[in-house]
Amino acid sequence: MMHSSAGSFRTRNLNYVVLISAIAAFGGLLFGWDWVVIGGAKPFFERFFHIQNDVALSGWVNSCALIGCLFGALGAGVLSDRFGRKRLLIVSAALFVITSIGNSLADHISIFVFWRMLGGVSIGLASSLSPMYISEVAPAEFRGRLVSLNQLTIVIGVLLAQIVNWWLIRDLPTNATDQFIIHSWFGQEGWRWMFAITAVPALLFLVGMFLVPESPRWLMKSSLSERASKVLTRIGGSEYARTELENVRASLSQKDTKAVRLRTLWNPKLRRVIILGITLAVFQQWCGINVIFNYAEEIFRAAGYDISSVLKNIAWTGSVNLVFTLVALFVVDRVGRRPLMLFGASSLMVVYLILGYCYHARISGLPVLLLVLAAIACYAMSLAPITWVIISEIFPNRIRGASMSLAVMTLWLACFILTYTFPLLNKFLGASGTFWIYAAICAAGFFFILVSLPETKRKTLEELEEELTK
């Protein structure tokens, strides 16, 4: 039987917990920044490399980073169980620095794709390890908010990238032709700076990761209980550390603590929680919101905006994303995970139905912008942060690295399929048909959540393990 540690956490230590969680969440900031920067650079590097009229190649260039994400997420599980969460986050930070500079210097499309794919490895590592690390250091009553910090930094990264992109091309003439762009500073150098500036926050992340402790639960799993005790004492005080150590020992006792193989995850007792995590990860992507960030140019141009207005609208999407992620941060531990997930699925379904109708009826301009912002607001306070919270907390201690890796790997595979197929769907079905497909997926997601997702708020990781693996 697990013992709750909620009452023993010493709240005066909360500032320290927030600090180390925020540093780890910098991986989310780089994830968001690097992921979205390509959306602003797209109109320029496509013309530089002369691929703007090749739909298939454009889809590949914009989605190729996801192949790297798959390998990064897969490696995160195997390697972090062996070497620890902290070391792999340091590797991720270093890769962010290297690949951002590599993309900025690329002079051929194949070289550009190589650096994007390698950058995807760093995204895959950070997207898996940052929320997992935070969930393993966070006290139960604050875990939702602290893991949501990772989504907050993702959104901040998205917004910063959008602002930087807009600032770099703010003087671009509204009537600029393809030939003007290709031969101007914007088409030759401006897009390179969009990638190069990413190295600045990446360096801050790299330095910060040397200052945080290793995950106490990984230390316990690796039979380093004395070091784990010191970290937990620093996090919540001596009584909190004693209770947490007892709970972790109980969850690991009489179980194999050797390296976990993927086939172990399909043990009948684990199958329910693995399927739950994978399905929620896939749904977070197939709900369709990421196409708005990756293909904002096409979406807003189809609504009648010119390229300058498009980039201003993209900055608006980032601002709304930030505000409503803050809303999620304050309500996730009060309202709970399940109600927010249900709200996100149902509200996105309604918005997509109306948005599809607008494109079908050739309604353009402000109504489309407002609907896009509404979709992002709903997503930002529900599916975006809460999915990461859930998949970081539902897996048992001894398999958390491997199972989190599997869930995040399927998330990126789903994202690859979404990103690669959007230009094709948009070409053959139009924007209206594409958004109606996403509406149907959101309806299916709503019923899955309603039937399969239990509430997880205010429960320790060990209590959740006992409940979900009966």
DRENDO-1510 file (C-alpha; in Angstrom, 1 decimal, always signed):
<recs>
REC; n; res; u; v; w
REC; 1; MET; +0.0; +0.0; +0.0 .
REC; 2; MET; +1.4; +3.4; -1.0 .
REC; 3; HIS; +1.4; +6.3; +1.5 .
REC; 4; SER; +0.5; +9.8; +0.3 .
REC; 5; SER; +3.3; +12.3; +0.7 .
REC; 6; ALA; +1.1; +15.4; +0.0 .
REC; 7; GLY; +0.9; +16.4; +3.6 .
REC; 8; SER; +4.6; +16.0; +4.3 .
REC; 9; PHE; +5.9; +18.3; +1.5 .
REC; 10; ARG; +7.6; +21.3; +2.9 .
REC; 11; THR; +6.2; +24.2; +0.9 .
REC; 12; ARG; +9.1; +26.5; +1.6 .
REC; 13; ASN; +11.1; +24.2; -0.7 .
REC; 14; LEU; +8.7; +24.9; -3.6 .
REC; 15; ASN; +10.9; +27.7; -5.1 .
REC; 16; TYR; +13.7; +25.1; -5.6 .
REC; 17; VAL; +11.3; +22.6; -7.2 .
REC; 18; VAL; +9.9; +25.3; -9.6 .
REC; 19; LEU; +13.5; +26.4; -10.5 .
REC; 20; ILE; +14.8; +22.9; -11.5 .
REC; 21; SER; +11.5; +22.2; -13.2 .
REC; 22; ALA; +11.7; +25.5; -15.2 .
REC; 23; ILE; +15.3; +24.7; -16.3 .
REC; 24; ALA; +14.3; +21.2; -17.5 .
REC; 25; ALA; +11.3; +22.8; -19.2 .
REC; 26; PHE; +13.7; +24.9; -21.3 .
REC; 27; GLY; +13.8; +21.7; -23.4 .
REC; 28; GLY; +10.1; +22.5; -24.2 .
REC; 29; LEU; +11.0; +26.1; -25.1 .
REC; 30; LEU; +13.6; +24.8; -27.7 .
REC; 31; PHE; +11.2; +22.2; -28.9 .
REC; 32; GLY; +8.5; +24.9; -29.5 .
REC; 33; TRP; +11.0; +27.4; -31.0 .
REC; 34; ASP; +12.7; +24.9; -33.4 .
REC; 35; TRP; +9.4; +23.3; -34.4 .
REC; 36; VAL; +7.7; +26.6; -35.4 .
REC; 37; VAL; +10.6; +28.6; -36.8 .
REC; 38; ILE; +10.3; +26.7; -40.0 .
REC; 39; GLY; +6.8; +28.0; -40.5 .
REC; 40; GLY; +8.1; +31.6; -40.8 .
REC; 41; ALA; +11.1; +30.7; -42.8 .
REC; 42; LYS; +9.1; +28.5; -45.2 .
REC; 43; PRO; +8.1; +31.2; -47.7 .
REC; 44; PHE; +11.8; +32.2; -48.1 .
REC; 45; PHE; +13.9; +29.0; -48.0 .
REC; 46; GLU; +11.4; +27.3; -50.4 .
REC; 47; ARG; +12.0; +30.0; -52.9 .
REC; 48; PHE; +15.7; +30.0; -52.3 .
REC; 49; PHE; +15.8; +26.3; -52.9 .
REC; 50; HIS; +13.2; +26.5; -55.7 .
REC; 51; ILE; +10.8; +24.0; -54.2 .
REC; 52; GLN; +7.7; +26.2; -53.7 .
REC; 53; ASN; +5.8; +24.5; -56.5 .
REC; 54; ASP; +6.6; +20.9; -55.6 .
REC; 55; VAL; +3.9; +19.9; -53.1 .
REC; 56; ALA; +5.4; +16.5; -52.3 .
REC; 57; LEU; +9.0; +17.9; -51.7 .
REC; 58; SER; +7.6; +20.8; -49.7 .
REC; 59; GLY; +5.7; +18.3; -47.5 .
REC; 60; TRP; +8.9; +16.3; -47.0 .
REC; 61; VAL; +11.1; +19.3; -46.1 .
REC; 62; ASN; +8.5; +20.5; -43.6 .
REC; 63; SER; +8.0; +17.1; -42.0 .
REC; 64; CYS; +11.5; +15.5; -42.2 .
REC; 65; ALA; +12.4; +16.7; -38.7 .
REC; 66; LEU; +9.8; +14.2; -37.5 .
REC; 67; ILE; +11.9; +11.3; -38.6 .
REC; 68; GLY; +14.6; +12.6; -36.2 .
REC; 69; CYS; +12.0; +13.1; -33.5 .
REC; 70; LEU; +11.1; +9.4; -33.8 .
REC; 71; PHE; +14.8; +8.3; -33.3 .
REC; 72; GLY; +15.2; +10.9; -30.5 .
REC; 73; ALA; +12.1; +9.7; -28.7 .
REC; 74; LEU; +13.2; +6.0; -29.1 .
REC; 75; GLY; +16.7; +6.8; -27.8 .
REC; 76; ALA; +15.3; +8.8; -24.9 .
REC; 77; GLY; +13.8; +5.7; -23.3 .
REC; 78; VAL; +16.7; +3.3; -23.8 .
REC; 79; LEU; +19.5; +5.7; -23.0 .
REC; 80; SER; +17.8; +7.7; -20.2 .
REC; 81; ASP; +17.2; +4.4; -18.3 .
REC; 82; ARG; +20.9; +3.6; -18.6 .
REC; 83; PHE; +22.5; +7.0; -18.3 .
REC; 84; GLY; +19.9; +9.1; -16.5 .
REC; 85; ARG; +17.5; +11.9; -17.5 .
REC; 86; LYS; +20.0; +14.8; -16.9 .
REC; 87; ARG; +22.7; +13.6; -19.2 .
REC; 88; LEU; +20.4; +13.0; -22.1 .
REC; 89; LEU; +18.9; +16.5; -21.6 .
REC; 90; ILE; +22.4; +17.9; -21.8 .
REC; 91; VAL; +22.9; +16.0; -25.1 .
REC; 92; SER; +19.6; +17.4; -26.4 .
REC; 93; ALA; +20.7; +21.0; -25.6 .
REC; 94; ALA; +24.0; +20.5; -27.3 .
REC; 95; LEU; +22.2; +19.2; -30.4 .
REC; 96; PHE; +19.9; +22.2; -30.5 .
REC; 97; VAL; +22.9; +24.5; -30.6 .
REC; 98; ILE; +24.7; +22.6; -33.4 .
REC; 99; THR; +21.7; +22.0; -35.6 .
REC; 100; SER; +20.4; +25.6; -35.5 .
REC; 101; ILE; +23.7; +26.8; -36.8 .
REC; 102; GLY; +23.8; +24.0; -39.3 .
REC; 103; ASN; +20.4; +25.0; -40.8 .
REC; 104; SER; +21.4; +28.6; -41.0 .
REC; 105; LEU; +24.5; +27.8; -43.1 .
REC; 106; ALA; +22.9; +25.2; -45.4 .
REC; 107; ASP; +23.4; +26.0; -49.1 .
REC; 108; HIS; +21.6; +22.9; -50.6 .
REC; 109; ILE; +18.2; +21.4; -49.9 .
REC; 110; SER; +19.7; +18.0; -48.9 .
REC; 111; ILE; +22.1; +19.6; -46.4 .
REC; 112; PHE; +19.1; +21.6; -45.0 .
REC; 113; VAL; +17.1; +18.4; -44.6 .
REC; 114; PHE; +20.0; +16.6; -42.9 .
REC; 115; TRP; +20.2; +19.4; -40.2 .
REC; 116; ARG; +16.4; +19.4; -39.8 .
REC; 117; MET; +16.4; +15.7; -39.2 .
REC; 118; LEU; +19.3; +15.9; -36.7 .
REC; 119; GLY; +17.5; +18.8; -35.0 .
REC; 120; GLY; +14.5; +16.5; -34.8 .
REC; 121; VAL; +16.5; +14.1; -32.7 .
REC; 122; SER; +17.0; +16.9; -30.1 .
REC; 123; ILE; +13.3; +17.6; -30.2 .
REC; 124; GLY; +12.5; +14.0; -29.7 .
REC; 125; LEU; +14.8; +13.8; -26.7 .
REC; 126; ALA; +13.6; +17.0; -25.1 .
REC; 127; SER; +9.9; +16.3; -25.7 .
REC; 128; SER; +10.2; +12.9; -23.9 .
REC; 129; LEU; +12.7; +13.7; -21.2 .
REC; 130; SER; +11.6; +17.2; -20.0 .
REC; 131; PRO; +8.1; +16.3; -18.9 .
REC; 132; MET; +9.3; +12.9; -17.5 .
REC; 133; TYR; +12.1; +14.6; -15.5 .
REC; 134; ILE; +9.6; +17.2; -14.1 .
REC; 135; SER; +7.0; +14.5; -13.1 .
REC; 136; GLU; +9.7; +12.6; -11.3 .
REC; 137; VAL; +10.9; +15.6; -9.1 .
REC; 138; ALA; +7.4; +17.2; -8.6 .
REC; 139; PRO; +5.3; +16.6; -5.4 .
REC; 140; ALA; +1.9; +15.1; -6.3 .
REC; 141; GLU; -0.2; +18.2; -5.4 .
REC; 142; PHE; +1.9; +20.4; -7.7 .
REC; 143; ARG; +2.7; +17.9; -10.5 .
REC; 144; GLY; +0.1; +19.0; -12.9 .
REC; 145; ARG; +1.2; +22.6; -12.8 .
REC; 146; LEU; +4.9; +21.8; -12.9 .
REC; 147; VAL; +4.6; +19.4; -15.8 .
REC; 148; SER; +2.4; +22.0; -17.5 .
REC; 149; LEU; +5.4; +24.4; -17.2 .
REC; 150; ASN; +6.9; +22.3; -20.0 .
REC; 151; GLN; +3.9; +23.1; -22.3 .
REC; 152; LEU; +4.1; +26.8; -21.2 .
REC; 153; THR; +7.8; +27.0; -22.3 .
REC; 154; ILE; +6.8; +25.2; -25.6 .
REC; 155; VAL; +4.3; +28.0; -26.2 .
REC; 156; ILE; +6.8; +30.7; -25.2 .
REC; 157; GLY; +9.3; +29.2; -27.6 .
REC; 158; VAL; +6.6; +29.2; -30.3 .
REC; 159; LEU; +5.7; +32.8; -29.6 .
REC; 160; LEU; +9.4; +34.0; -29.5 .
REC; 161; ALA; +10.1; +32.2; -32.8 .
REC; 162; GLN; +7.0; +33.9; -34.4 .
REC; 163; ILE; +8.0; +37.3; -33.1 .
REC; 164; VAL; +11.6; +36.9; -34.3 .
REC; 165; ASN; +10.4; +35.7; -37.7 .
REC; 166; TRP; +8.1; +38.7; -38.0 .
REC; 167; TRP; +10.7; +41.1; -36.9 .
REC; 168; LEU; +13.3; +39.8; -39.4 .
REC; 169; ILE; +10.9; +40.3; -42.4 .
REC; 170; ARG; +8.9; +43.3; -41.1 .
REC; 171; ASP; +10.1; +45.5; -43.9 .
REC; 172; LEU; +9.2; +43.0; -46.7 .
REC; 173; PRO; +6.9; +44.8; -49.3 .
REC; 174; THR; +3.3; +43.5; -49.2 .
REC; 175; ASN; +3.4; +43.1; -53.0 .
REC; 176; ALA; +6.7; +41.2; -53.1 .
REC; 177; THR; +7.0; +38.8; -56.0 .
REC; 178; ASP; +8.8; +35.4; -56.0 .
REC; 179; GLN; +11.7; +36.9; -57.9 .
REC; 180; PHE; +12.0; +39.8; -55.6 .
REC; 181; ILE; +12.1; +37.5; -52.6 .
REC; 182; ILE; +14.6; +35.2; -54.1 .
REC; 183; HIS; +17.1; +37.9; -54.9 .
REC; 184; SER; +16.5; +40.1; -51.8 .
REC; 185; TRP; +18.1; +39.9; -48.3 .
REC; 186; PHE; +14.9; +38.2; -47.1 .
REC; 187; GLY; +15.3; +35.3; -49.5 .
REC; 188; GLN; +19.1; +35.1; -49.2 .
REC; 189; GLU; +19.9; +35.8; -45.6 .
REC; 190; GLY; +16.8; +36.7; -43.6 .
REC; 191; TRP; +15.5; +33.1; -43.2 .
REC; 192; ARG; +19.0; +31.9; -42.1 .
REC; 193; TRP; +18.9; +34.3; -39.1 .
REC; 194; MET; +15.6; +32.7; -38.1 .
REC; 195; PHE; +17.4; +29.4; -37.5 .
REC; 196; ALA; +20.7; +30.9; -36.2 .
REC; 197; ILE; +19.1; +32.9; -33.4 .
REC; 198; THR; +17.7; +29.6; -32.0 .
REC; 199; ALA; +21.3; +28.9; -30.8 .
REC; 200; VAL; +20.9; +31.6; -28.1 .
REC; 201; PRO; +18.2; +29.9; -25.9 .
REC; 202; ALA; +19.8; +26.6; -26.7 .
REC; 203; LEU; +23.0; +27.7; -25.0 .
REC; 204; LEU; +21.1; +28.9; -22.0 .
REC; 205; PHE; +19.4; +25.5; -21.8 .
REC; 206; LEU; +22.8; +23.7; -22.0 .
REC; 207; VAL; +24.3; +25.8; -19.2 .
REC; 208; GLY; +21.2; +25.4; -17.0 .
REC; 209; MET; +21.1; +21.6; -17.2 .
REC; 210; PHE; +24.5; +21.3; -15.5 .
REC; 211; LEU; +22.9; +23.0; -12.5 .
REC; 212; VAL; +20.0; +20.6; -11.8 .
REC; 213; PRO; +20.1; +17.3; -9.9 .
REC; 214; GLU; +19.4; +13.9; -11.4 .
REC; 215; SER; +15.9; +12.5; -11.1 .
REC; 216; PRO; +15.5; +10.9; -7.7 .
REC; 217; ARG; +13.3; +8.1; -9.1 .
REC; 218; TRP; +16.0; +7.2; -11.7 .
REC; 219; LEU; +18.6; +7.2; -8.9 .
REC; 220; MET; +16.4; +4.8; -6.8 .
REC; 221; LYS; +15.9; +2.6; -9.9 .
REC; 222; SER; +19.6; +2.6; -10.3 .
REC; 223; SER; +20.2; +1.6; -6.6 .
REC; 224; LEU; +21.6; +5.0; -5.7 .
REC; 225; SER; +19.3; +5.6; -2.8 .
REC; 226; GLU; +21.6; +7.8; -0.8 .
REC; 227; ARG; +21.9; +10.3; -3.7 .
REC; 228; ALA; +18.1; +10.0; -4.2 .
REC; 229; SER; +17.5; +10.8; -0.5 .
REC; 230; LYS; +19.6; +14.0; -0.7 .
REC; 231; VAL; +17.7; +15.2; -3.8 .
REC; 232; LEU; +14.3; +14.5; -2.3 .
REC; 233; THR; +15.3; +16.2; +1.0 .
REC; 234; ARG; +16.3; +19.3; -1.0 .
REC; 235; ILE; +13.0; +19.1; -2.8 .
REC; 236; GLY; +10.6; +18.7; +0.1 .
REC; 237; GLY; +12.3; +18.2; +3.4 .
REC; 238; SER; +13.4; +15.1; +5.4 .
REC; 239; GLU; +9.9; +13.7; +6.2 .
REC; 240; TYR; +8.9; +14.1; +2.5 .
REC; 241; ALA; +12.1; +12.3; +1.4 .
REC; 242; ARG; +11.5; +9.4; +3.8 .
REC; 243; THR; +7.9; +8.9; +2.6 .
REC; 244; GLU; +8.8; +9.2; -1.1 .
REC; 245; LEU; +11.7; +6.7; -0.7 .
REC; 246; GLU; +9.4; +4.2; +1.0 .
REC; 247; ASN; +6.8; +4.6; -1.8 .
REC; 248; VAL; +9.4; +4.2; -4.6 .
REC; 249; ARG; +11.0; +1.2; -2.9 .
REC; 250; ALA; +7.5; -0.4; -2.6 .
REC; 251; SER; +6.8; +0.1; -6.3 .
REC; 252; LEU; +10.2; -1.4; -7.3 .
REC; 253; SER; +10.2; -4.3; -4.8 .
REC; 254; GLN; +9.8; -7.8; -6.1 .
REC; 255; LYS; +10.1; -6.5; -9.7 .
REC; 256; ASP; +12.8; -6.8; -12.3 .
REC; 257; THR; +14.8; -3.5; -12.3 .
REC; 258; LYS; +17.0; -4.5; -15.2 .
REC; 259; ALA; +16.7; -2.8; -18.6 .
REC; 260; VAL; +13.1; -3.0; -19.8 .
REC; 261; ARG; +12.5; -4.5; -23.3 .
REC; 262; LEU; +9.7; -3.2; -25.4 .
REC; 263; ARG; +7.9; -6.6; -25.3 .
REC; 264; THR; +7.7; -6.3; -21.5 .
REC; 265; LEU; +5.3; -3.4; -22.1 .
REC; 266; TRP; +2.7; -5.7; -23.5 .
REC; 267; ASN; +2.4; -7.6; -20.2 .
REC; 268; PRO; -1.4; -7.9; -19.6 .
REC; 269; LYS; -1.2; -5.8; -16.4 .
REC; 270; LEU; +0.6; -3.0; -18.3 .
REC; 271; ARG; -1.3; -3.2; -21.6 .
REC; 272; ARG; -4.2; -0.9; -20.5 .
REC; 273; VAL; -1.9; +2.0; -19.4 .
REC; 274; ILE; +0.3; +1.6; -22.5 .
REC; 275; ILE; -2.7; +1.7; -24.9 .
REC; 276; LEU; -4.1; +4.7; -23.0 .
REC; 277; GLY; -0.8; +6.6; -23.3 .
REC; 278; ILE; -0.2; +5.8; -26.9 .
REC; 279; THR; -3.8; +6.7; -28.0 .
REC; 280; LEU; -3.8; +10.0; -26.1 .
REC; 281; ALA; -0.4; +10.9; -27.7 .
REC; 282; VAL; -1.7; +10.1; -31.2 .
REC; 283; PHE; -4.9; +12.0; -30.6 .
REC; 284; GLN; -3.0; +15.1; -29.5 .
REC; 285; GLN; -1.5; +15.3; -33.0 .
REC; 286; TRP; -4.4; +14.0; -35.1 .
REC; 287; CYS; -6.7; +16.6; -33.6 .
REC; 288; GLY; -5.1; +18.7; -36.3 .
REC; 289; ILE; -4.0; +21.8; -34.6 .
REC; 290; ASN; -0.3; +21.5; -35.5 .
REC; 291; VAL; -1.1; +22.1; -39.2 .
REC; 292; ILE; -2.1; +25.6; -38.2 .
REC; 293; PHE; +1.4; +26.2; -37.0 .
REC; 294; ASN; +3.3; +24.4; -39.7 .
REC; 295; TYR; +1.1; +25.5; -42.6 .
REC; 296; ALA; -0.1; +28.9; -41.4 .
REC; 297; GLU; +0.9; +30.5; -44.6 .
REC; 298; GLU; -1.4; +28.3; -46.7 .
REC; 299; ILE; -4.3; +28.5; -44.3 .
REC; 300; PHE; -4.2; +32.3; -44.0 .
REC; 301; ARG; -3.6; +32.9; -47.7 .
REC; 302; ALA; -6.5; +30.7; -48.5 .
REC; 303; ALA; -8.5; +33.0; -46.2 .
REC; 304; GLY; -7.4; +36.0; -48.3 .
REC; 305; TYR; -4.4; +37.4; -46.4 .
REC; 306; ASP; -1.1; +38.6; -48.0 .
REC; 307; ILE; +2.3; +37.3; -46.8 .
REC; 308; SER; +2.9; +40.3; -44.5 .
REC; 309; SER; -0.5; +39.9; -42.8 .
REC; 310; VAL; +0.0; +36.2; -42.6 .
REC; 311; LEU; +3.1; +36.6; -40.4 .
REC; 312; LYS; +1.2; +39.1; -38.2 .
REC; 313; ASN; -1.6; +36.6; -37.8 .
REC; 314; ILE; +0.9; +33.9; -36.9 .
REC; 315; ALA; +2.1; +36.1; -34.1 .
REC; 316; TRP; -1.5; +36.5; -32.9 .
REC; 317; THR; -1.8; +32.7; -32.8 .
REC; 318; GLY; +1.3; +32.5; -30.6 .
REC; 319; SER; -0.1; +35.2; -28.2 .
REC; 320; VAL; -3.4; +33.4; -27.8 .
REC; 321; ASN; -1.5; +30.1; -27.3 .
REC; 322; LEU; +0.5; +31.6; -24.5 .
REC; 323; VAL; -2.5; +33.2; -22.7 .
REC; 324; PHE; -4.6; +30.0; -22.6 .
REC; 325; THR; -1.7; +27.8; -21.7 .
REC; 326; LEU; -1.4; +30.0; -18.6 .
REC; 327; VAL; -5.1; +29.3; -18.0 .
REC; 328; ALA; -4.3; +25.5; -18.1 .
REC; 329; LEU; -1.4; +26.0; -15.7 .
REC; 330; PHE; -3.8; +27.4; -13.0 .
REC; 331; VAL; -6.7; +25.0; -13.5 .
REC; 332; VAL; -5.1; +21.6; -14.2 .
REC; 333; ASP; -4.6; +20.7; -10.5 .
REC; 334; ARG; -8.0; +22.1; -9.6 .
REC; 335; VAL; -10.4; +21.1; -12.4 .
REC; 336; GLY; -8.5; +17.9; -13.2 .
REC; 337; ARG; -7.1; +16.2; -16.3 .
REC; 338; ARG; -10.2; +14.4; -17.5 .
REC; 339; PRO; -12.6; +17.4; -17.7 .
REC; 340; LEU; -10.1; +19.5; -19.6 .
REC; 341; MET; -9.4; +16.7; -22.1 .
REC; 342; LEU; -13.1; +16.3; -22.8 .
REC; 343; PHE; -13.5; +20.0; -23.2 .
REC; 344; GLY; -10.6; +20.2; -25.7 .
REC; 345; ALA; -11.9; +17.4; -27.9 .
REC; 346; SER; -15.5; +18.6; -28.0 .
REC; 347; SER; -14.7; +22.3; -28.5 .
REC; 348; LEU; -12.2; +21.6; -31.3 .
REC; 349; MET; -14.8; +19.4; -33.1 .
REC; 350; VAL; -17.3; +22.3; -33.1 .
REC; 351; VAL; -14.7; +24.9; -34.2 .
REC; 352; TYR; -13.5; +22.7; -37.1 .
REC; 353; LEU; -17.0; +22.1; -38.3 .
REC; 354; ILE; -17.6; +25.9; -38.5 .
REC; 355; LEU; -14.1; +26.6; -39.9 .
REC; 356; GLY; -14.7; +24.0; -42.7 .
REC; 357; TYR; -18.0; +25.6; -43.5 .
REC; 358; CYS; -16.3; +29.0; -43.8 .
REC; 359; TYR; -13.9; +27.7; -46.4 .
REC; 360; HIS; -16.7; +25.8; -48.1 .
REC; 361; ALA; -18.8; +29.0; -48.3 .
REC; 362; ARG; -15.8; +31.2; -49.3 .
REC; 363; ILE; -16.1; +33.2; -46.1 .
REC; 364; SER; -12.6; +34.8; -45.6 .
REC; 365; GLY; -10.7; +37.3; -43.6 .
REC; 366; LEU; -11.5; +38.1; -39.9 .
REC; 367; PRO; -14.0; +35.2; -39.3 .
REC; 368; VAL; -11.4; +32.6; -40.3 .
REC; 369; LEU; -8.8; +34.3; -38.1 .
REC; 370; LEU; -11.1; +34.4; -35.1 .
REC; 371; LEU; -12.0; +30.7; -35.6 .
REC; 372; VAL; -8.3; +29.7; -35.9 .
REC; 373; LEU; -7.6; +31.7; -32.7 .
REC; 374; ALA; -10.5; +29.9; -30.9 .
REC; 375; ALA; -9.2; +26.5; -31.9 .
REC; 376; ILE; -5.7; +27.4; -30.6 .
REC; 377; ALA; -7.2; +28.7; -27.3 .
REC; 378; CYS; -9.2; +25.5; -26.8 .
REC; 379; TYR; -6.2; +23.3; -27.6 .
REC; 380; ALA; -3.8; +25.4; -25.5 .
REC; 381; MET; -5.8; +25.0; -22.3 .
REC; 382; SER; -6.6; +21.3; -22.8 .
REC; 383; LEU; -5.1; +18.8; -25.2 .
REC; 384; ALA; -1.7; +20.5; -25.5 .
REC; 385; PRO; -0.5; +20.6; -21.9 .
REC; 386; ILE; -2.7; +17.9; -20.3 .
REC; 387; THR; -1.6; +15.1; -22.7 .
REC; 388; TRP; +2.0; +15.7; -21.6 .
REC; 389; VAL; +0.9; +15.7; -18.0 .
REC; 390; ILE; -1.0; +12.4; -18.3 .
REC; 391; ILE; +1.7; +10.5; -20.3 .
REC; 392; SER; +4.4; +11.7; -17.9 .
REC; 393; GLU; +2.5; +10.4; -14.8 .
REC; 394; ILE; +0.6; +7.2; -15.7 .
REC; 395; PHE; +3.4; +4.8; -16.4 .
REC; 396; PRO; +5.0; +2.7; -13.5 .
REC; 397; ASN; +8.4; +3.7; -12.2 .
REC; 398; ARG; +10.4; +0.7; -13.5 .
REC; 399; ILE; +9.1; +1.1; -17.1 .
REC; 400; ARG; +8.6; +4.9; -17.2 .
REC; 401; GLY; +11.6; +5.6; -19.5 .
REC; 402; ALA; +10.7; +2.9; -22.0 .
REC; 403; SER; +6.9; +3.5; -22.0 .
REC; 404; MET; +7.3; +7.3; -22.2 .
REC; 405; SER; +9.7; +6.8; -25.1 .
REC; 406; LEU; +7.1; +4.5; -26.9 .
REC; 407; ALA; +4.3; +7.0; -26.3 .
REC; 408; VAL; +6.3; +10.0; -27.5 .
REC; 409; MET; +7.6; +8.0; -30.5 .
REC; 410; THR; +4.1; +7.3; -31.6 .
REC; 411; LEU; +3.2; +11.0; -31.0 .
REC; 412; TRP; +5.9; +12.0; -33.4 .
REC; 413; LEU; +4.9; +9.3; -35.9 .
REC; 414; ALA; +1.4; +10.6; -35.8 .
REC; 415; CYS; +2.7; +14.2; -36.2 .
REC; 416; PHE; +4.7; +13.1; -39.2 .
REC; 417; ILE; +1.6; +11.6; -40.8 .
REC; 418; LEU; -0.4; +14.7; -40.0 .
REC; 419; THR; +2.2; +17.1; -41.4 .
REC; 420; TYR; +3.0; +15.1; -44.5 .
REC; 421; THR; -0.6; +14.5; -45.5 .
REC; 422; PHE; -2.0; +18.0; -44.9 .
REC; 423; PRO; -0.8; +19.5; -48.2 .
REC; 424; LEU; -2.2; +16.4; -50.1 .
REC; 425; LEU; -5.5; +16.6; -48.2 .
REC; 426; ASN; -5.7; +20.3; -48.8 .
REC; 427; LYS; -5.0; +19.9; -52.5 .
REC; 428; PHE; -7.6; +17.1; -53.1 .
REC; 429; LEU; -10.3; +17.9; -50.5 .
REC; 430; GLY; -9.8; +21.6; -50.0 .
REC; 431; ALA; -9.5; +23.3; -46.6 .
REC; 432; SER; -13.1; +22.6; -45.8 .
REC; 433; GLY; -12.9; +18.8; -46.3 .
REC; 434; THR; -9.6; +18.7; -44.4 .
REC; 435; PHE; -10.9; +20.5; -41.3 .
REC; 436; TRP; -14.1; +18.3; -41.4 .
REC; 437; ILE; -11.9; +15.2; -41.2 .
REC; 438; TYR; -10.1; +16.7; -38.2 .
REC; 439; ALA; -13.6; +17.3; -36.6 .
REC; 440; ALA; -14.5; +13.7; -37.0 .
REC; 441; ILE; -11.2; +12.6; -35.3 .
REC; 442; CYS; -12.0; +15.0; -32.4 .
REC; 443; ALA; -15.4; +13.4; -32.0 .
REC; 444; ALA; -13.7; +9.9; -31.8 .
REC; 445; GLY; -11.2; +11.2; -29.3 .
REC; 446; PHE; -13.9; +12.6; -27.1 .
REC; 447; PHE; -15.6; +9.2; -26.8 .
REC; 448; PHE; -12.3; +7.5; -26.1 .
REC; 449; ILE; -11.4; +9.9; -23.3 .
REC; 450; LEU; -15.0; +9.6; -21.9 .
REC; 451; VAL; -14.7; +5.8; -21.7 .
REC; 452; SER; -11.0; +5.2; -20.9 .
REC; 453; LEU; -9.3; +8.1; -19.1 .
REC; 454; PRO; -9.5; +8.1; -15.2 .
REC; 455; GLU; -8.8; +11.2; -13.2 .
REC; 456; THR; -5.1; +11.4; -12.0 .
REC; 457; LYS; -4.9; +14.7; -10.1 .
REC; 458; ARG; -3.4; +14.8; -6.6 .
REC; 459; LYS; -2.2; +11.2; -6.7 .
REC; 460; THR; +1.4; +10.2; -6.3 .
REC; 461; LEU; +3.1; +8.4; -9.2 .
REC; 462; GLU; +3.2; +5.3; -7.0 .
REC; 463; GLU; -0.5; +5.5; -6.2 .
REC; 464; LEU; -1.3; +5.8; -9.9 .
REC; 465; GLU; +0.9; +2.8; -10.6 .
REC; 466; GLU; -1.1; +0.7; -8.1 .
REC; 467; GLU; -4.4; +1.9; -9.5 .
REC; 468; LEU; -3.7; +1.5; -13.2 .
REC; 469; THR; -1.9; -1.8; -13.2 .
REC; 470; LYS; -4.3; -3.9; -11.1 .
</recs>
